[in-house]
């Protein structure tokens, strides 16, 4: 699969909620032993979020290959307060993994974050997802907190990454 075969679409497409939940369920069952609790949490969260996509400070991007969702990322501009963007449901599946599609999705989402001038962007993940962590750190995210937790239904070392907004980064610079 060439990166050019994939189209990135902003907004909801039919089947996106189920497909995002499915991609997460398959990947995280293999990599972390997550089960039905996690899949249900993703499905209900994405479903609730999609009902709020009219808010200009929230966005969903899906990567489509032959009209099939093979990647996703979301910025929730409401659930953590008006000045904090929440990066959620970032994943690529199957042939899209390792193709650069994830980097494209992340860049689109962070471009919107910067345009909306959020004070910061937060994301929750867990230890062991090294490729994703490198992408986050290359995009300006810094690990703020790490602790054992069970928010996804199984014990993992949860990590909170934070990326300062453009105006926050400018005001922190000397001079």
PEFEN-V412434 format. One record per residue. N is the residue number from 0. PSI is psi as a letter, one per 30 degrees, with the letter a starting at -180 (* if undefined). OMEGA is omega in degrees with one decimal (NA if undefined). Layout:
N:PSI:OMEGA
N:PSI:OMEGA
This chain:
0:k:175.0
1:k:178.9
2:e:-178.6
3:f:177.4
4:f:-176.0
5:k:177.9
6:k:176.4
7:k:-177.2
8:k:174.4
9:k:177.0
10:l:-179.1
11:k:167.1
12:k:179.7
13:k:-179.8
14:f:-175.6
15:e:-176.9
16:e:179.6
17:e:-177.8
18:e:177.0
19:e:177.1
20:e:-179.8
21:e:179.8
22:e:178.8
23:e:-178.1
24:e:-179.1
25:e:-177.5
26:e:-173.0
27:f:171.8
28:e:178.6
29:e:-171.4
30:f:-177.1
31:f:-179.7
32:g:179.0
33:k:-177.2
34:b:-172.8
35:e:177.9
36:e:-178.8
37:e:-179.1
38:e:179.1
39:e:179.1
40:e:178.2
41:e:-177.1
42:e:-179.0
43:e:179.0
44:e:178.9
45:e:179.3
46:e:178.7
47:e:-180.0
48:e:-177.7
49:f:177.2
50:f:-179.0
51:g:-175.7
52:f:177.8
53:f:178.2
54:k:-177.2
55:f:178.7
56:g:174.3
57:k:179.6
58:l:175.3
59:k:175.1
60:k:176.3
61:k:173.6
62:k:-176.0
63:k:173.1
64:j:-175.7
65:h:178.0
66:g:178.0
67:k:178.5
68:k:178.9
69:g:177.3
70:l:179.3
71:l:170.5
72:k:178.4
73:k:169.1
74:j:176.9
75:j:-177.7
76:g:-175.9
77:e:-167.2
78:f:178.9
79:g:-177.7
80:l:-172.8
81:f:-176.1
82:g:-177.5
83:k:174.4
84:k:179.1
85:j:177.4
86:k:-173.1
87:l:169.7
88:h:178.8
89:j:-178.0
90:k:167.1
91:l:-172.8
92:k:170.3
93:b:-174.4
94:f:179.0
95:f:-177.5
96:k:178.9
97:g:-176.0
98:f:-175.1
99:f:179.7
100:e:178.4
101:e:177.7
102:e:178.5
103:e:178.0
104:e:-179.0
105:e:179.4
106:e:179.0
107:e:-178.3
108:e:-178.1
109:f:173.6
110:e:177.1
111:e:178.2
112:e:-178.4
113:e:178.0
114:e:-179.7
115:f:175.6
116:h:172.7
117:k:177.0
118:e:179.9
119:l:172.9
120:k:179.4
121:l:172.2
122:k:175.7
123:k:175.1
124:a:175.7
125:l:-176.6
126:k:176.4
127:f:178.5
128:i:-167.4
129:e:179.5
130:e:178.5
131:e:-179.9
132:e:178.2
133:e:178.4
134:e:179.6
135:e:-177.5
136:e:177.1
137:f:179.1
138:g:175.1
139:g:177.8
140:k:178.4
141:k:176.7
142:k:-179.2
143:e:-175.4
144:k:179.3
145:k:-179.2
146:l:175.2
147:k:-179.5
148:l:-177.5
149:g:-176.4
150:f:179.7
151:g:173.1
152:f:178.1
153:k:179.2
154:k:175.7
155:l:173.5
156:j:-178.5
157:k:-179.0
158:k:173.7
159:k:176.0
160:k:-178.9
161:k:175.2
162:k:178.6
163:k:175.6
164:l:-178.3
165:e:-178.2
166:e:176.8
167:e:-180.0
168:e:179.4
169:e:-176.8
170:f:179.4
171:f:-178.7
172:k:178.4
173:l:167.9
174:*:NA
